[in-house]
Amino acid sequence: YAIQDLPYDYSATTECLEESWKAQYGEGGVIYNSEFYSGTQGWTVYGQGKIEERVSKNGNKFIVALKRTQPSDSPSQQVNLIEGMYYAFSAWIQLSEGSEIVSVVFRGRNAETVTLYGGTVIAEKGCWSMLKGGTISTFSGVADLTFETENASAEVWLDSVALWPFTGTQWRSHHQEVISKVRKSKVNFQVTNANNVALGGAKISVKPIKPGFPIGVEINANILNHTSYQDWFTSRFTVTAFGNEMKWYFTEKKHGLVNYTIPDAMLHFCEQNNIAVRGHNVVWADPKYQPDWINNQTLGQELKEASLKRTRSVVSRYKGRLIAWDVMNENLHFRFYEDKLGENASAEFYAKTYEIDKKPLLFMNEYNTIEDSADDSSIPAKYARKLKNIVSYHKQMYGNKTLPMAVGLESRFMPGQPNLVYMRAGIDYLASMGFPVWLTEVFVDKGEDQEYYLEDVLREGYSHPAVKGIVIWPTSPFSKECKMCLTDPSFKNTRNGDIVDKLIKLWRSEPLEMSANLQGFSEALLFHGDYEVIVRHPNTSSPTTLKLKVSENAADFIMVTSGY
């Protein structure tokens, strides 16, 4: 097939709908008979069972896999994959019974029988769920497009299937399109004198002060005593989170002995340097990361009292000073508090945090949601369901008030090429709920071409229109083992650090010198952020200086009055 340069389709929904949407990429891209206007033509059964066409009460045609006996029994279509191509996929799924995870799987027919996992959704009876994902093909050849679900007795209903290939160059071109539209704004200047007479030829200097998009790194307590660490950090970044120093097991190592000395000092240092701080974290759902005096033998009532005391203590102490809290860390993979305190334990911690401090965004913070589609614990659909449950519980219990929730995607990737198609699709899906999205702990494990894969992840995150900030989680230069260091122990850049520096420079406007035309007009395309503008003209006695904030909501026309 010819590879047209179509725009990427960012649309998605987490809702389960009465009728499916139309197929993406025209009529499903390279999928034949994607909306089943021609019955089952082009489709076969993978495994056992049979497929048949059905029609909804509204006249919508779809196909059904029935008489299944194995999880992989499903509708199937052969597709030709090309190694290195980026395949964006979407489909609408429904089950005849229950509620189950359904996965899309590309099964190669070559000698190696390569299997590529392309994404998942939680499908239900009675409504259609959107499965959005994709893959980067590791081989060239024919593959069977199939679906899997553990409930082998359920019928799998399928509609509006789409698959579209992008070259690597086309995929990266989407980055620049989004950056131009979302991260930059055009600013028009008009320079006049006090009598509103245009000052043609005025010299306009635009100096960047602070970038609008927050990029940062995790820091640790060593920063308090190392000027090289401080200089490296403050010269580059505008946001941070503390590695361990705000966590419960750090601040209350012995029951009842709370010590905030180190996080207090770290927060003061950040405030002195105008660096925003994400609170990490109020409590952690992993039983391994509780204070030593809390364990599996701790009774529920004892845990409830201690954890609520912890929440009141830490949130009150830093009230009004943090931009965010990771409230219940990693509560999809782990259930320590739900198992001890009940299914609404997470929701109660979010409610209590909001009750104490209404300023910070309240994050769910989780790993493998956009990194690995094979990890069923934290797939985007489970993430969305948990977040919605937290929000709806709070509305129900606290008077229909909406929590300031946010989506925290740790983005901790294994060695090797990240599945950037799945990453983007997962962000699309979660962003459709309308909450801010951050990449909160960006990390690419040690391996060949690590720095290039780190660059891929950072570019993908920055160029997604829904992502509002990025925090990188490097290995500390003080650690014995360097898994993903940005610097050596003397704070000289590693290759990973060079990549980060390159991108920071790329995503900030350079100082700019312009001249107004005869009508006093000039324009500039600037990255969002804070600027100092200085205007000079031979007919004015002194330059005019003003502060300028460029953002998606800011005015795009600036009148500069320069007096005699």
C-alpha positions in Angstrom: 0.0 0.0 0.0 1.1 3.6 -0.6 1.9 5.4 2.6 0.0 8.7 2.5 0.9 11.5 4.8 -2.3 11.7 6.8 -2.6 13.7 10.0 -2.6 11.7 13.2 -6.0 11.3 14.8 -5.8 12.3 18.5 -9.5 11.6 19.2 -10.4 9.1 21.9 -13.0 8.5 24.6 -13.1 6.6 27.9 -16.9 6.4 27.8 -18.8 3.3 26.9 -21.3 4.4 24.2 -24.6 3.1 22.8 -23.2 3.4 19.3 -19.5 3.3 18.1 -17.9 6.2 16.3 -17.0 6.0 12.7 -13.6 4.4 11.9 -10.6 6.6 12.1 -8.4 7.4 9.0 -11.1 7.7 6.5 -12.8 4.3 6.4 -10.3 2.5 8.6 -7.1 3.1 6.7 -5.6 -0.1 5.5 -8.3 -2.3 7.0 -10.7 -3.7 4.5 -14.4 -3.5 5.2 -13.7 -1.7 8.5 -17.3 -0.8 9.2 -18.8 -4.0 7.9 -21.0 -2.5 5.2 -20.1 -5.6 3.2 -20.9 -8.1 5.9 -18.0 -10.2 6.9 -16.0 -9.8 3.6 -12.3 -9.6 4.3 -12.7 -11.1 7.8 -12.1 -14.6 9.0 -12.0 -16.5 12.3 -8.7 -16.8 14.2 -8.8 -20.1 16.1 -12.1 -21.7 16.7 -15.7 -20.6 16.5 -17.5 -18.5 13.8 -18.2 -14.9 12.8 -21.4 -13.4 11.7 -22.8 -9.9 10.8 -25.4 -8.2 13.0 -27.2 -4.9 12.9 -28.0 -2.7 15.8 -31.4 -1.2 16.4 -30.2 2.0 14.8 -29.1 0.2 11.7 -25.3 0.0 12.5 -23.6 -3.1 11.1 -20.9 -4.9 13.1 -19.5 -8.5 13.3 -19.5 -10.9 16.2 -17.2 -13.8 17.1 -19.3 -16.5 18.7 -18.9 -20.2 19.8 -15.4 -19.3 21.1 -13.5 -21.8 23.2 -10.1 -20.1 23.6 -9.1 -16.5 24.7 -7.6 -15.8 21.3 -10.6 -17.0 19.2 -11.7 -13.8 17.5 -12.5 -12.0 14.3 -9.3 -11.6 12.2 -7.9 -9.9 9.1 -4.5 -10.4 7.5 -2.5 -7.2 7.3 0.9 -6.5 5.7 3.4 -5.0 8.2 6.6 -3.3 7.3 9.5 -3.3 9.8 10.1 0.1 11.4 6.7 1.5 10.5 4.5 3.1 13.2 0.9 1.6 13.1 -1.9 3.5 14.8 -4.8 1.3 15.7 -8.3 1.7 17.0 -11.5 -0.4 17.2 -14.8 -0.5 19.1 -15.5 -3.6 21.2 -18.5 -5.0 23.1 -19.0 -8.3 24.9 -22.2 -10.4 25.1 -21.6 -10.8 28.9 -19.6 -9.4 31.7 -16.8 -6.9 31.7 -13.3 -8.1 30.6 -10.0 -6.8 29.2 -9.8 -7.2 25.4 -6.4 -6.9 23.7 -5.4 -6.4 20.1 -2.6 -8.7 19.0 -0.7 -8.8 15.7 0.5 -12.4 15.1 3.3 -12.7 12.5 3.2 -15.5 10.0 6.9 -15.6 9.4 9.3 -18.3 10.7 9.8 -16.5 14.0 6.0 -16.0 14.6 6.5 -12.6 16.1 3.7 -11.4 18.4 3.1 -7.6 18.7 0.7 -6.3 21.4 -1.1 -3.2 20.4 -3.3 -2.1 23.3 -6.2 -3.0 25.5 -9.6 -1.8 26.7 -12.2 -3.0 29.2 -15.1 -4.1 27.1 -18.6 -4.5 28.6 -22.1 -5.8 27.8 -24.5 -3.3 26.4 -22.2 -0.6 25.2 -19.2 0.0 22.9 -15.7 0.7 24.3 -12.9 2.3 22.2 -9.7 0.3 22.1 -6.9 2.7 21.0 -3.3 1.7 20.6 -0.8 0.6 18.1 2.7 -0.7 17.6 6.0 -0.2 15.9 6.5 -3.3 13.7 9.7 -5.3 14.3 9.3 -7.3 11.1 8.1 -7.2 7.6 5.5 -9.6 6.4 1.9 -10.8 6.8 0.3 -10.7 10.3 -3.0 -11.8 11.6 -4.8 -9.0 13.3 -6.6 -10.7 16.3 -8.2 -10.0 19.6 -7.9 -11.7 23.0 -10.0 -11.9 26.1 -9.9 -14.3 29.0 -13.6 -14.9 29.0 -13.8 -17.5 26.2 -17.5 -18.0 26.6 -18.4 -14.4 25.8 -19.1 -13.3 22.2 -16.7 -10.6 21.0 -18.5 -7.8 19.0 -16.3 -5.6 16.8 -16.9 -2.4 14.9 -15.1 0.6 13.2 -11.7 -0.9 13.0 -8.8 1.3 11.8 -5.1 0.7 11.1 -2.9 3.4 9.6 0.9 3.2 9.0 3.3 6.2 9.5 6.9 6.3 8.6 9.3 7.5 11.3 9.7 10.8 9.5 5.9 11.3 9.3 5.5 10.4 13.0 8.1 12.9 14.0 6.5 15.6 11.8 3.5 15.4 14.1 5.8 16.7 16.9 6.6 19.9 15.0 2.9 20.4 14.1 1.8 20.2 17.7 4.7 22.3 19.0 3.8 25.1 16.5 0.1 25.0 17.4 0.2 24.3 21.2 3.6 25.3 22.6 4.0 28.6 20.7 1.9 31.6 20.0 2.3 34.5 17.5 2.7 37.9 19.2 2.1 41.1 17.3 3.7 44.3 18.6 2.7 47.9 17.7 5.0 50.7 18.9 3.6 54.2 19.1 4.5 57.4 21.0 2.3 59.0 23.6 0.3 60.7 20.9 -0.5 57.3 19.3 1.8 58.0 16.3 3.5 54.9 14.9 7.2 54.7 15.6 8.5 53.0 12.5 11.9 51.5 12.8 11.7 51.0 16.6 14.1 48.3 17.8 12.3 45.6 19.8 14.4 43.3 22.0 12.7 40.1 23.4 14.6 38.3 26.1 13.3 35.0 27.5 13.1 34.9 31.3 11.3 31.6 32.1 9.8 28.9 29.9 6.1 28.3 30.2 6.2 24.5 29.9 7.6 23.0 33.1 10.5 20.5 32.7 12.3 19.2 35.7 14.1 16.4 37.4 13.8 14.6 40.7 16.3 15.8 43.3 17.6 14.4 46.6 18.9 15.8 49.9 22.5 15.9 48.6 21.5 19.1 46.8 21.6 21.0 50.1 25.4 20.6 50.5 26.7 20.5 46.9 27.0 23.8 45.0 27.8 21.9 41.8 24.5 20.0 42.1 22.7 23.2 42.8 24.2 25.1 39.9 23.5 22.2 37.5 19.9 21.9 38.6 18.9 25.6 38.9 20.4 26.5 35.6 18.2 24.1 33.7 14.9 23.2 35.3 11.7 24.8 36.6 10.0 22.0 38.5 11.0 19.1 40.7 9.9 16.3 43.0 11.9 14.9 45.9 13.0 11.3 45.5 12.3 10.1 49.0 12.4 13.1 51.3 8.7 13.8 51.5 7.6 10.2 51.8 6.1 8.8 55.0 8.9 6.3 55.6 11.4 9.2 55.5 9.7 11.7 57.7 8.4 9.3 60.4 11.0 6.6 60.7 9.8 5.9 64.2 6.2 6.0 65.2 5.3 9.4 66.5 8.7 11.0 65.8 8.0 13.2 62.7 11.0 15.1 61.3 10.6 17.4 58.3 14.0 19.1 58.6 15.3 17.9 55.3 12.2 18.3 53.1 11.7 21.8 54.7 15.2 22.8 53.7 14.8 21.3 50.2 11.5 23.1 49.6 13.0 26.4 50.9 15.9 26.0 48.4 13.5 25.4 45.6 11.4 28.4 46.5 14.5 30.6 46.7 15.3 29.6 43.1 11.7 29.9 41.8 11.4 26.2 41.1 8.0 24.6 41.5 7.7 21.4 43.6 5.4 18.4 43.1 4.6 16.7 46.5 5.7 13.1 46.3 3.8 11.5 48.0 1.2 11.5 50.8 0.9 7.7 51.0 2.1 4.8 48.9 -0.1 1.8 48.1 2.8 -0.6 47.9 3.2 -2.6 51.2 7.0 -2.6 50.8 7.2 1.2 51.1 5.4 1.8 54.4 7.2 3.1 57.5 9.0 0.2 59.2 6.5 0.2 62.1 3.6 -0.5 59.6 3.3 -3.9 58.0 0.7 -6.5 57.0 0.0 -7.3 60.6 -1.1 -3.7 61.3 -4.8 -3.6 62.1 -7.1 -1.6 59.9 -8.2 0.8 62.6 -4.6 1.5 63.6 -3.6 2.1 60.0 -6.5 4.4 59.4 -5.7 6.6 62.4 -1.9 6.7 61.6 -2.4 7.4 57.9 -5.0 10.1 58.4 -2.7 11.7 61.0 0.1 11.5 58.4 -2.1 13.1 55.7 -3.1 16.0 58.0 0.5 16.5 59.0 2.3 16.6 55.7 -0.4 18.3 53.7 -0.9 21.0 56.3 2.8 21.6 56.7 3.2 22.4 53.0 -0.2 24.0 52.4 -0.1 26.5 49.5 3.5 25.8 48.6 3.2 22.8 46.2 1.8 22.7 42.7 0.7 19.0 43.1 0.4 16.0 45.3 0.8 12.3 44.3 -1.8 11.4 46.9 -2.0 7.6 46.8 1.0 6.5 44.8 0.7 3.5 42.5 -2.8 2.4 43.6 -3.4 0.3 40.5 -0.5 -2.1 41.0 -0.9 -2.2 44.8 -3.8 -2.4 47.3 -2.3 -2.1 50.7 -4.8 0.6 51.9 -7.8 -0.8 50.0 -7.2 -4.2 51.5 -7.0 -2.8 55.0 -9.5 0.1 54.9 -11.9 -0.8 52.1 -12.5 -0.1 48.4 -12.9 3.6 48.9 -9.6 4.1 50.7 -7.9 5.9 47.9 -10.9 8.2 47.4 -10.9 9.2 51.1 -7.2 10.2 50.9 -7.9 12.4 47.9 -10.8 14.0 49.7 -8.8 14.6 52.9 -5.9 16.1 51.0 -8.3 18.5 49.1 -10.0 19.4 52.3 -6.7 20.6 53.8 -5.2 22.2 50.7 -7.2 23.2 47.7 -4.3 24.6 45.7 -2.4 21.6 44.4 -3.5 19.3 41.6 -4.2 15.8 43.0 -2.5 13.1 40.9 -2.9 9.4 40.4 0.7 8.4 39.8 1.3 5.0 38.1 3.7 3.1 35.9 3.3 0.9 32.8 0.1 2.7 31.8 1.7 4.0 28.6 4.9 2.0 28.7 3.8 -1.7 28.5 0.5 -2.9 27.2 1.2 -6.4 28.5 0.9 -5.1 32.1 -2.8 -5.6 32.8 -2.6 -4.0 36.3 -2.4 -0.4 35.0 -3.7 -0.3 31.5 -5.3 3.1 30.5 -8.8 1.7 30.9 -8.1 0.7 34.5 -6.5 4.0 35.2 -9.5 5.9 33.8 -11.9 3.7 35.8 -10.0 4.3 39.1 -9.8 8.0 38.5 -13.5 8.3 37.7 -14.3 6.3 40.9 -12.3 8.7 43.0 -14.1 11.7 41.4 -17.6 10.2 41.6 -17.1 9.1 45.3 -16.1 12.6 46.2 -19.1 14.1 44.4 -21.4 11.7 46.1 -20.0 12.1 49.6 -19.0 15.8 49.6 -21.8 17.7 47.8 -21.1 17.3 44.1 -17.8 19.1 44.2 -15.2 18.2 41.6 -11.7 17.3 42.7 -8.8 19.0 40.9 -7.5 15.6 39.7 -4.6 15.1 37.3 -3.1 12.2 35.4 0.4 11.2 36.4 2.1 8.8 34.0 5.5 7.8 35.4 6.9 6.8 32.0 9.5 4.3 33.3 10.6 2.4 30.2 12.5 -0.9 30.0 15.6 -1.1 27.8 15.0 -1.1 24.1 12.8 0.8 21.7 9.7 2.3 23.4 6.4 1.7 21.7 5.7 5.4 21.0 2.5 4.6 19.2 1.0 2.9 22.3 2.4 5.7 24.4 0.7 8.4 22.3 -2.6 6.4 22.1 -2.6 5.9 25.9 -2.2 9.7 26.5 -5.0 10.3 23.9 -7.3 8.0 25.8 -6.7 9.4 29.3 -6.6 13.0 28.1 -10.1 12.7 26.8 -11.3 12.9 30.4 -10.3 16.5 30.5 -7.7 16.4 33.3 -4.2 17.7 33.0 -1.6 15.1 32.1 2.0 15.0 33.3 4.9 12.6 32.7 6.1 12.4 36.3 9.1 10.0 36.5 10.6 9.7 33.0 13.2 7.0 33.0 14.6 4.7 30.3 16.5 1.7 31.7 20.2 1.1 30.9 20.8 -0.5 27.5 22.0 0.1 24.0 21.0 3.5 22.5 19.6 4.6 25.9 20.1 8.3 25.2 18.2 8.1 21.9 15.3 6.3 23.4 15.2 8.8 26.2 15.0 11.5 23.6 12.2 9.7 21.8 10.1 9.6 25.0 10.8 13.2 25.9 9.9 14.4 22.4 6.7 12.3 22.4 5.6 13.7 25.8 6.4 17.3 25.0 4.7 17.3 21.7 1.5 15.8 22.9 -1.1 18.5 23.2 -2.5 17.2 26.5 0.8 17.0 28.4 1.3 19.9 30.7 4.6 19.1 32.3 7.5 16.6 32.5 9.7 15.5 35.4 12.7 13.2 34.6 13.7 10.7 37.2 17.5 10.1 36.7 19.7 8.0 38.7 21.4 10.1 41.4 25.1 10.9 40.6 25.7 9.9 44.2 24.5 6.3 43.5 26.9 3.4 43.1 25.2 2.1 40.0 24.3 4.5 37.1 21.2 3.2 35.4 20.2 6.5 33.8 22.5 9.3 34.9 22.3 12.8 33.4 25.7 13.7 34.9 28.8 12.1 36.4 29.7 12.6 40.1 31.4 15.9 39.3 28.2 17.1 37.4 29.6 16.9 34.0 27.0 15.8 31.5 26.6 12.2 30.3 25.2 11.5 26.9 21.8 11.4 28.5 22.4 14.8 30.0 23.5 16.2 26.6 20.2 15.0 25.2 18.2 16.7 27.9 20.2 20.0 27.5 19.7 19.8 23.7 15.9 19.5 24.1 15.7 22.2 26.7 17.5 24.6 24.4 15.3 23.5 21.4 12.1 24.2 23.4 13.0 27.7 24.5 13.0 30.9 22.4 16.3 32.5 21.8 16.8 36.2 22.5 15.3 38.1 19.6 16.0 41.5 18.0 13.3 43.0 15.7 12.5 46.2 13.9 9.0 47.7 13.6 7.8 48.5 10.1 6.7 52.0 9.0 3.4 51.5 10.7 5.1 50.5 14.0 4.2 46.8 13.6 6.3 43.7 14.2 5.5 40.1 15.0 7.2 37.0 16.5 6.4 33.4 17.0 7.4 32.6 20.6 7.4 29.6 22.9 5.1 30.1 25.8 6.8 31.6 28.8 7.8 34.9 30.5 9.8 37.5 28.5 11.3 40.9 29.0 10.7 43.3 26.1 12.8 46.4 25.6 11.8 49.0 22.9 14.2 51.7 21.7 13.7 54.5 19.2 15.9 57.4 18.2 13.0 59.9 18.9 12.5 58.7 22.5 14.6 59.8 25.4 14.8 56.3 27.1 14.0 52.7 26.3 10.6 51.3 27.3 10.7 48.0 29.3 7.8 45.7 29.9 7.1 42.1 31.1 5.4 39.8 28.7 3.7 36.5 29.4 3.1 34.4 26.3 0.6 31.6 26.7 -2.3 29.9 24.9 -4.8 32.2 26.6 -2.8 35.4 26.5 -3.5 38.4 24.2 -1.7 38.1 20.9 -1.6 41.9 20.3 0.7 44.1 22.4 0.6 47.9 22.3 3.9 49.5 23.3 3.8 53.2 24.1 7.2 54.8 24.1 7.2 58.4 25.4 9.5 61.3 24.3 
